[in-house]
Amino acid sequence: MGESPRLIAPSLACKESYRALVAEFAARGEEPIPFPLSFPNENFEAFLAHLAGCERGIGIPADFVPHSTFWLVEDGEVVGVSNLRHRLTERLLEEGGHIGYGIRPGARGRGLGKAILGLTLREAARRGIGRALLTCAKANAASAAVIAANGGVLKSEGFVASRGEVVQRWWIEVRGP
């Protein structure tokens, strides 16, 4: 029996597995979600330093907020990535929310979405976030189910022109770590 999935900080030890996850998204023609999956990683040490800076609010665009990236690891493989925004802006209130996450295409359908969101919510609690906003496309029933399974309550939905689709806004009361 393999190890339970666990959330870790990005590390050099998982370099090849992380790169394989990114390549799997690309091979499927899928948008890399969460957005740090699109950060260049040819120089992996610089990539890790950039992620560490983002957590401290260093090297981020003026309209961004500090954010932490985590990797979900199962049996030594990176099977998911999450990104936790430390606070919300008007733009993040419309779309984006506090947490974005993605599961490696070949690892889907095994409950890993529920696991990564639950573990990332614990990280939110550690940072004093008592109520987390999550957004997803209305058409993404799998993501909506993951959010609901983690205590999400659908509060609103609306058309977001920049995405060309209806986006749902879910709130989750965050429990302590």
C-alpha positions as YAML, in Angstrom:
chain: A
units: angstrom
residues:
- id: 1
  name: MET
  ca: [0.00, 0.00, 0.00]
- id: 2
  name: GLY
  ca: [1.37, 3.42, -0.97]
- id: 3
  name: GLU
  ca: [1.76, 6.50, 1.12]
- id: 4
  name: SER
  ca: [-1.13, 8.88, 1.67]
- id: 5
  name: PRO
  ca: [-0.99, 12.04, -0.42]
- id: 6
  name: ARG
  ca: [0.78, 14.87, 1.38]
- id: 7
  name: LEU
  ca: [1.28, 18.55, 0.66]
- id: 8
  name: ILE
  ca: [4.87, 19.77, 0.43]
- id: 9
  name: ALA
  ca: [6.67, 22.96, -0.45]
- id: 10
  name: PRO
  ca: [8.17, 22.85, -3.95]
- id: 11
  name: SER
  ca: [11.59, 21.18, -3.83]
- id: 12
  name: LEU
  ca: [14.51, 20.19, -5.97]
- id: 13
  name: ALA
  ca: [13.96, 16.55, -4.93]
- id: 14
  name: CYS
  ca: [10.77, 16.42, -7.03]
- id: 15
  name: LYS
  ca: [12.15, 18.26, -10.07]
- id: 16
  name: GLU
  ca: [11.67, 15.49, -12.65]
- id: 17
  name: SER
  ca: [8.23, 14.52, -11.39]
- id: 18
  name: TYR
  ca: [7.09, 18.15, -11.40]
- id: 19
  name: ARG
  ca: [8.37, 18.63, -14.95]
- id: 20
  name: ALA
  ca: [6.55, 15.45, -16.03]
- id: 21
  name: LEU
  ca: [3.31, 16.83, -14.53]
- id: 22
  name: VAL
  ca: [3.72, 20.09, -16.48]
- id: 23
  name: ALA
  ca: [4.47, 18.12, -19.66]
- id: 24
  name: GLU
  ca: [1.35, 16.01, -19.13]
- id: 25
  name: PHE
  ca: [-0.84, 19.13, -19.00]
- id: 26
  name: ALA
  ca: [0.82, 20.42, -22.19]
- id: 27
  name: ALA
  ca: [0.49, 17.08, -24.00]
- id: 28
  name: ARG
  ca: [-3.25, 17.09, -23.28]
- id: 29
  name: GLY
  ca: [-3.57, 20.68, -24.51]
- id: 30
  name: GLU
  ca: [-4.93, 21.76, -21.13]
- id: 31
  name: GLU
  ca: [-4.54, 25.18, -19.60]
- id: 32
  name: PRO
  ca: [-2.01, 24.93, -16.77]
- id: 33
  name: ILE
  ca: [-4.01, 25.44, -13.56]
- id: 34
  name: PRO
  ca: [-3.03, 26.79, -11.13]
- id: 35
  name: PHE
  ca: [-1.15, 29.58, -12.87]
- id: 36
  name: PRO
  ca: [2.34, 28.87, -11.36]
- id: 37
  name: LEU
  ca: [2.43, 25.78, -13.60]
- id: 38
  name: SER
  ca: [3.14, 28.22, -16.44]
- id: 39
  name: PHE
  ca: [6.24, 29.69, -14.74]
- id: 40
  name: PRO
  ca: [9.46, 28.83, -16.62]
- id: 41
  name: ASN
  ca: [11.37, 26.05, -14.88]
- id: 42
  name: GLU
  ca: [14.36, 25.39, -17.14]
- id: 43
  name: ASN
  ca: [16.58, 26.75, -14.35]
- id: 44
  name: PHE
  ca: [14.90, 24.85, -11.55]
- id: 45
  name: GLU
  ca: [16.76, 26.54, -8.72]
- id: 46
  name: ALA
  ca: [15.70, 29.96, -10.05]
- id: 47
  name: PHE
  ca: [12.14, 28.67, -10.41]
- id: 48
  name: LEU
  ca: [12.09, 27.54, -6.77]
- id: 49
  name: ALA
  ca: [13.56, 30.89, -5.67]
- id: 50
  name: HIS
  ca: [10.84, 32.69, -7.64]
- id: 51
  name: LEU
  ca: [8.11, 30.65, -5.91]
- id: 52
  name: ALA
  ca: [9.68, 31.44, -2.51]
- id: 53
  name: GLY
  ca: [9.72, 35.13, -3.43]
- id: 54
  name: CYS
  ca: [6.05, 35.03, -4.46]
- id: 55
  name: GLU
  ca: [5.20, 33.76, -0.98]
- id: 56
  name: ARG
  ca: [6.86, 36.84, 0.51]
- id: 57
  name: GLY
  ca: [5.38, 39.19, -2.09]
- id: 58
  name: ILE
  ca: [8.74, 39.65, -3.84]
- id: 59
  name: GLY
  ca: [8.92, 39.69, -7.63]
- id: 60
  name: ILE
  ca: [5.19, 39.62, -8.20]
- id: 61
  name: PRO
  ca: [3.27, 41.96, -10.53]
- id: 62
  name: ALA
  ca: [1.81, 45.08, -8.92]
- id: 63
  name: ASP
  ca: [-1.76, 43.76, -9.15]
- id: 64
  name: PHE
  ca: [-0.91, 40.39, -7.55]
- id: 65
  name: VAL
  ca: [-0.93, 39.41, -3.88]
- id: 66
  name: PRO
  ca: [1.58, 37.20, -2.06]
- id: 67
  name: HIS
  ca: [0.81, 33.56, -2.80]
- id: 68
  name: SER
  ca: [2.12, 30.15, -1.78]
- id: 69
  name: THR
  ca: [2.46, 27.16, -4.07]
- id: 70
  name: PHE
  ca: [2.26, 23.58, -2.83]
- id: 71
  name: TRP
  ca: [2.75, 20.19, -4.43]
- id: 72
  name: LEU
  ca: [0.63, 17.16, -3.65]
- id: 73
  name: VAL
  ca: [2.93, 14.13, -3.54]
- id: 74
  name: GLU
  ca: [1.84, 10.50, -3.55]
- id: 75
  name: ASP
  ca: [4.35, 7.63, -3.61]
- id: 76
  name: GLY
  ca: [7.13, 10.09, -4.45]
- id: 77
  name: GLU
  ca: [5.34, 11.58, -7.46]
- id: 78
  name: VAL
  ca: [3.92, 15.08, -7.81]
- id: 79
  name: VAL
  ca: [0.26, 14.43, -8.59]
- id: 80
  name: GLY
  ca: [-1.16, 17.91, -8.00]
- id: 81
  name: VAL
  ca: [-0.35, 21.57, -7.48]
- id: 82
  name: SER
  ca: [-2.20, 24.18, -5.46]
- id: 83
  name: ASN
  ca: [-1.78, 27.91, -5.06]
- id: 84
  name: LEU
  ca: [-2.99, 29.87, -2.05]
- id: 85
  name: ARG
  ca: [-3.49, 33.61, -2.38]
- id: 86
  name: HIS
  ca: [-2.90, 35.20, 1.04]
- id: 87
  name: ARG
  ca: [-5.60, 37.85, 0.58]
- id: 88
  name: LEU
  ca: [-8.19, 38.90, -1.98]
- id: 89
  name: THR
  ca: [-8.38, 41.82, -4.40]
- id: 90
  name: GLU
  ca: [-11.44, 43.00, -6.31]
- id: 91
  name: ARG
  ca: [-10.27, 40.92, -9.28]
- id: 92
  name: LEU
  ca: [-9.78, 37.79, -7.16]
- id: 93
  name: LEU
  ca: [-13.25, 38.29, -5.70]
- id: 94
  name: GLU
  ca: [-14.65, 38.03, -9.23]
- id: 95
  name: GLU
  ca: [-12.50, 35.11, -10.33]
- id: 96
  name: GLY
  ca: [-9.57, 33.30, -8.83]
- id: 97
  name: GLY
  ca: [-10.42, 33.40, -5.14]
- id: 98
  name: HIS
  ca: [-8.01, 32.24, -2.48]
- id: 99
  name: ILE
  ca: [-7.12, 28.83, -3.90]
- id: 100
  name: GLY
  ca: [-6.44, 27.36, -7.30]
- id: 101
  name: TYR
  ca: [-5.51, 23.72, -7.80]
- id: 102
  name: GLY
  ca: [-4.91, 21.17, -10.51]
- id: 103
  name: ILE
  ca: [-4.47, 17.42, -10.58]
- id: 104
  name: ARG
  ca: [-2.14, 15.68, -13.02]
- id: 105
  name: PRO
  ca: [-4.37, 14.39, -15.86]
- id: 106
  name: GLY
  ca: [-3.27, 10.77, -15.40]
- id: 107
  name: ALA
  ca: [-4.03, 10.88, -11.66]
- id: 108
  name: ARG
  ca: [-7.60, 12.18, -11.83]
- id: 109
  name: GLY
  ca: [-10.64, 10.29, -10.59]
- id: 110
  name: ARG
  ca: [-8.94, 9.03, -7.40]
- id: 111
  name: GLY
  ca: [-10.06, 11.68, -4.90]
- id: 112
  name: LEU
  ca: [-6.86, 13.71, -5.16]
- id: 113
  name: GLY
  ca: [-8.75, 16.95, -5.91]
- id: 114
  name: LYS
  ca: [-10.60, 16.62, -2.61]
- id: 115
  name: ALA
  ca: [-7.32, 15.84, -0.84]
- id: 116
  name: ILE
  ca: [-5.33, 18.76, -2.28]
- id: 117
  name: LEU
  ca: [-8.08, 21.25, -1.54]
- id: 118
  name: GLY
  ca: [-8.54, 19.96, 2.02]
- id: 119
  name: LEU
  ca: [-4.80, 20.14, 2.71]
- id: 120
  name: THR
  ca: [-4.54, 23.62, 1.17]
- id: 121
  name: LEU
  ca: [-7.42, 24.79, 3.35]
- id: 122
  name: ARG
  ca: [-5.30, 23.74, 6.35]
- id: 123
  name: GLU
  ca: [-2.53, 25.97, 5.03]
- id: 124
  name: ALA
  ca: [-5.07, 28.80, 4.71]
- id: 125
  name: ALA
  ca: [-6.01, 28.31, 8.37]
- id: 126
  name: ARG
  ca: [-2.33, 28.50, 9.35]
- id: 127
  name: ARG
  ca: [-2.19, 31.89, 7.64]
- id: 128
  name: GLY
  ca: [-5.26, 33.17, 9.48]
- id: 129
  name: ILE
  ca: [-7.70, 32.90, 6.58]
- id: 130
  name: GLY
  ca: [-11.00, 32.08, 8.26]
- id: 131
  name: ARG
  ca: [-13.16, 32.03, 5.16]
- id: 132
  name: ALA
  ca: [-11.85, 30.99, 1.75]
- id: 133
  name: LEU
  ca: [-13.29, 31.89, -1.64]
- id: 134
  name: LEU
  ca: [-12.98, 29.41, -4.47]
- id: 135
  name: THR
  ca: [-14.14, 29.99, -8.01]
- id: 136
  name: CYS
  ca: [-14.69, 27.58, -10.86]
- id: 137
  name: ALA
  ca: [-16.33, 27.51, -14.24]
- id: 138
  name: LYS
  ca: [-19.97, 26.48, -13.96]
- id: 139
  name: ALA
  ca: [-19.25, 23.85, -16.61]
- id: 140
  name: ASN
  ca: [-16.56, 22.25, -14.41]
- id: 141
  name: ALA
  ca: [-18.76, 19.84, -12.46]
- id: 142
  name: ALA
  ca: [-15.75, 17.91, -11.09]
- id: 143
  name: SER
  ca: [-14.28, 21.03, -9.49]
- id: 144
  name: ALA
  ca: [-17.65, 22.08, -8.09]
- id: 145
  name: ALA
  ca: [-18.01, 18.62, -6.52]
- id: 146
  name: VAL
  ca: [-14.54, 18.86, -4.95]
- id: 147
  name: ILE
  ca: [-15.34, 22.29, -3.51]
- id: 148
  name: ALA
  ca: [-18.71, 21.09, -2.15]
- id: 149
  name: ALA
  ca: [-17.05, 18.00, -0.63]
- id: 150
  name: ASN
  ca: [-14.73, 20.33, 1.30]
- id: 151
  name: GLY
  ca: [-17.63, 22.30, 2.76]
- id: 152
  name: GLY
  ca: [-18.09, 24.83, -0.03]
- id: 153
  name: VAL
  ca: [-21.33, 26.75, -0.23]
- id: 154
  name: LEU
  ca: [-22.27, 28.22, -3.61]
- id: 155
  name: LYS
  ca: [-22.94, 31.94, -3.08]
- id: 156
  name: SER
  ca: [-23.14, 33.35, -6.59]
- id: 157
  name: GLU
  ca: [-22.37, 32.89, -10.25]
- id: 158
  name: GLY
  ca: [-21.96, 35.30, -13.09]
- id: 159
  name: PHE
  ca: [-20.64, 35.66, -16.58]
- id: 160
  name: VAL
  ca: [-16.97, 36.71, -16.70]
- id: 161
  name: ALA
  ca: [-16.33, 38.29, -20.08]
- id: 162
  name: SER
  ca: [-12.53, 37.77, -19.98]
- id: 163
  name: ARG
  ca: [-13.14, 34.02, -19.67]
- id: 164
  name: GLY
  ca: [-16.22, 33.89, -21.86]
- id: 165
  name: GLU
  ca: [-18.04, 31.68, -19.36]
- id: 166
  name: VAL
  ca: [-20.13, 31.62, -16.20]
- id: 167
  name: VAL
  ca: [-18.02, 31.46, -13.04]
- id: 168
  name: GLN
  ca: [-19.31, 30.15, -9.73]
- id: 169
  name: ARG
  ca: [-18.17, 31.62, -6.39]
- id: 170
  name: TRP
  ca: [-18.02, 29.25, -3.44]
- id: 171
  name: TRP
  ca: [-17.17, 30.09, 0.18]
- id: 172
  name: ILE
  ca: [-15.68, 27.64, 2.67]
- id: 173
  name: GLU
  ca: [-15.49, 28.24, 6.41]
- id: 174
  name: VAL
  ca: [-11.90, 27.28, 7.20]
- id: 175
  name: ARG
  ca: [-11.30, 25.11, 10.23]
- id: 176
  name: GLY
  ca: [-8.09, 25.30, 12.26]
- id: 177
  name: PRO
  ca: [-4.99, 23.36, 11.23]
...
